[in-house]
């Protein structure tokens, strides 16, 4: 990232290249469809202008195939572009299972990023080149939108729920990131740097950044500090669901529904415990809304995820 002005944003991912191909191809299609109209407007304006001798009688015979083709061909072309664009859009919501997970908390007016090992950064996001990265995002106040032009991705960050996206950066360098949703008086200052490092440099950056504990370990400490272990711990006397192996598992609810215990379900269980009550358990879970902030909740989610890993290795 430098002070030079680019006519077109740099690309830092294969996905960005595909988006550019879509934009260029669609632009060509629009030119092909619209240029004849504007050219004929000029031709007819000159040929049939007032006082110009010209045959103004309507043609007796019409070519039906020409009239059908200029409707059918653009329609089929647009359907093709719809499928192409839908495929690109859908891919953003299916990250690889082995993607590096980074948490994002947006607030007026900064971006806070937390790496699994516990490293945190503000308004800078360091990632390794060639490795899939999954972002789990939460807003602490209003709607924000994380926009990284070099990746051609933009995702709203909405208060009250998690949103996410993923990418694989394939070009080392420093690029711009910004908020693309008006979020208040200093919205224009809510930006930063997206930094793509080689894997060796990323490992070096992690080591130099330093941290007291991983997100999961910080979540475990918070779990004990807030008294959660008193109900959900293995020695608890309270009838509460076990959290070991919970993440990613189906959970039957009192309503008869079955949901998957993903990030959103765990967040709601902490902040809105009466929203989805697990079958067979009394609704005695207290709410931690206005007690825990989004960063704390993400740490607890990371801890509960780690219980799934621990359960799987036993």
C-alpha positions, 0 to 999 in steps of 0.5 A, a space after each residue: 500500500 502506497 500513496 500512488 493512485 491506481 485506476 483499478 484496485 490491486 488483486 491479492 487473491 484468486 477470488 479477486 481475479 475471478 470477481 474482476 473477470 465477472 465485472 469485465 465480462 458483464 461490462 462487455 455484455 452491457 456494451 454489446 447490448 446497449 451500443 446498437 441502441 445508441 448507434 441507431 438513435 444517432 443514425 435514425 435521428 440523422 436519416 429521419 430528421 425533419 425535412 429530410 427526404 426518406 421513406 417513412 412507411 412501415 415495413 410490410 414484412 418483419 423478420 420474426 427470428 430477429 425479433 425473438 433473438 434480441 430477446 432470447 439471447 440477452 435473456 440467456 446471457 443474463 441467466 449465465 451471469 446470474 449463475 456465475 455471480 451466485 457461485 462466487 457469492 455462495 463460495 464466501 459462505 463455505 470456508 475450508 474446514 482447516 481454515 485459520 480462524 481469526 475473530 473480528 470485533 468492530 466498534 466505533 471507530 476501530 477494528 480489533 482482530 484476535 488470532 487463535 494463539 491470543 495475539 491481538 491487533 487494532 486496525 491491522 490484520 496480519 495473515 499468512 500467504 496461501 492459507 485459507 483464513 476464516 473471519 468470525 465477526 461481531 459488532 459492539 455497537 452499530 452496523 459496520 462493514 469490513 471491506 478489503 478491496 484487494 480481496 474483492 470481499 465486503 461483509 457487514 458486521 451486525 450487532 446481535 449476531 455473528 457474520 463471517 467470510 473467508 479468503 486465501 491471500 496469494 500475494 504478499 504485501 500491505 493493502 487497505 482495509 476500511 469500513 464500507 458502512 456509514 457508522 457515525 461521525 468518524 466513519 471515514 477514519 475507521 480503516 487500517 492495513 491488511 498485511 499478507 506475509 510469507 508463512 515464515 514471516 507470519 510465524 515470526 510475527 506471531 512469536 514477536 507479538 507475544 501473548 499470555 495465553 491463547 483465546 481458548 485458554 483465556 476463555 477457560 479462565 473467563 469460564 471459571 471466573 464467571 462461575 460457569 463451571 459451577 453449573 457446566 463443570 463435570 463436578 457440578 450439582 446443577 442439572 445443566 448441559 455438558 459442554 464437552 463435545 458440544 460444538 458442532 453437535 445437534 441439540 434437541 430443543 424444548 420446542 421440538 426443533 433440533 439445531 446445530 451448536 455453532 458459534 451463533 448458538 453458543 453466543 445466544 446461549 450466553 447472552 439470550 439463554 431463554 431463546 433456545 432452551 435445550 430439551 430436558 433442562 430447566 430454563 435457569 441459565 442467567 443472561 450475561 448480556 451487558 455483563 460480557 462484551 463481544 470479545 469475552 463471548 468470542 473467547 468463551 466460544 473459542 474455549 467451548 470449541 476446544 472442548 470438542 477437540 479435546 473430546 475428539 482426541 480422547 
